[in-house]
């Protein structure tokens, strides 16, 4: 297919590359020219704006940082809506607030464009391997048309419901992963401060009810002290902000999520924002009097 991809950062770049490797003709644009270069070298079409991407392809994807960024690349000057024809499908794979996704979808619909929200889980590793979990909100017929493209990027692909539903599912995902990551970091720091081998504790816990993929994968990275960014802490901080804003809007009590959001806030305040989320362990170490390096 002729497709477009807007936003070529840590996640967008490998996702777009997988589409090229699958034989699709991909047209790309990013605000940072340097991030486009690997895709251009792989054969992608070089575009000067999001509008140009939409003129060249009837299906476009975006993967950017937050709601205002999505709004800018879709509805702003030289955005998707300025280049798209009636019947165009735009798929935003960023993580933004459900209400923002619904608003953007409604305004794009007014321009004759069908919008899907399709946030992902799996981090850079999942983007590189094509094993992302993709949660989709929006028109069912458009979703079925796009399924072959989504299957190039992900293994678990689920349409949750109408516009914004994908973002609700992603918020739920971030509650569980954020709280889980915080609890694993807390436990590993507790084991180490108690004078026992945290790697042995993790090994034991993997055989019981405490098992989780977070303990298996992120716990291993913590004991190895592998903090190389795959999903930066500032990204999870942003996602937890979305969760708490939605909780306030809905009048919901989310006590575990609220505590976790504060921990990510402290990570940013401690200069750990550009490290992987697993650097939460460093924060616990600093709080308990350790070096945390």
Rosetta blueprint (number, residue, H / E / L):
1 X L
2 X E
3 X E
4 X E
5 X E
6 X E
7 X L
8 X L
9 X L
10 X L
11 X L
12 X H
13 X H
14 X H
15 X H
16 X H
17 X H
18 X H
19 X H
20 X H
21 X H
22 X L
23 X L
24 X L
25 X E
26 X E
27 X E
28 X E
29 X E
30 X L
31 X L
32 X L
33 X H
34 X H
35 X H
36 X H
37 X H
38 X H
39 X H
40 X H
41 X H
42 X L
43 X L
44 X L
45 X E
46 X E
47 X L
48 X L
49 X L
50 X H
51 X H
52 X H
53 X H
54 X H
55 X H
56 X H
57 X L
58 X L
59 X E
60 X E
61 X E
62 X E
63 X L
64 X L
65 X L
66 X L
67 X H
68 X H
69 X H
70 X H
71 X H
72 X H
73 X H
74 X H
75 X H
76 X L
77 X L
78 X L
79 X L
80 X H
81 X H
82 X H
83 X H
84 X L
85 X L
86 X L
87 X L
88 X L
89 X E
90 X E
91 X E
92 X E
93 X L
94 X L
95 X L
96 X L
97 X L
98 X H
99 X H
100 X H
101 X H
102 X H
103 X H
104 X H
105 X H
106 X H
107 X H
108 X H
109 X H
110 X L
111 X L
112 X L
113 X L
114 X E
115 X E
116 X E
117 X E
118 X E
119 X E
120 X E
121 X E
122 X L
123 X H
124 X H
125 X H
126 X H
127 X H
128 X H
129 X H
130 X L
131 X L
132 X E
133 X E
134 X E
135 X E
136 X E
137 X E
138 X L
139 X L
140 X H
141 X H
142 X H
143 X H
144 X H
145 X H
146 X H
147 X H
148 X H
149 X H
150 X H
151 X H
152 X H
153 X H
154 X E
155 X E
156 X E
157 X E
158 X E
159 X E
160 X E
161 X E
162 X L
163 X L
164 X L
165 X H
166 X H
167 X H
168 X H
169 X H
170 X H
171 X H
172 X H
173 X H
174 X H
175 X H
176 X H
177 X H
178 X H
179 X H
180 X H
181 X H
182 X H
183 X H
184 X H
185 X H
186 X H
187 X H
188 X H
189 X H
190 X H
191 X H
192 X H
193 X H
194 X L
195 X L
196 X L
197 X L
198 X H
199 X H
200 X H
201 X H
202 X H
203 X H
204 X H
205 X H
206 X L
207 X L
208 X L
209 X L
210 X L
211 X L
212 X L
213 X H
214 X H
215 X H
216 X H
217 X H
218 X H
219 X H
220 X H
221 X H
222 X H
223 X H
224 X H
225 X L
226 X L
227 X L
228 X L
229 X L
230 X L
231 X L
232 X E
233 X H
234 X H
235 X H
236 X H
237 X H
238 X H
239 X H
240 X H
241 X H
242 X H
243 X H
244 X H
245 X H
246 X H
247 X H
248 X H
249 X H
250 X H
251 X L
252 X L
253 X L
254 X L
255 X H
256 X H
257 X H
258 X H
259 X H
260 X H
261 X H
262 X H
263 X H
264 X H
265 X H
266 X H
267 X H
268 X H
269 X H
270 X L
271 X L
272 X L
273 X L
274 X L
275 X L
276 X E
277 X H
278 X H
279 X H
280 X H
281 X H
282 X H
283 X H
284 X H
285 X H
286 X H
287 X H
288 X L
289 X L
290 X L
291 X L
292 X L
293 X L
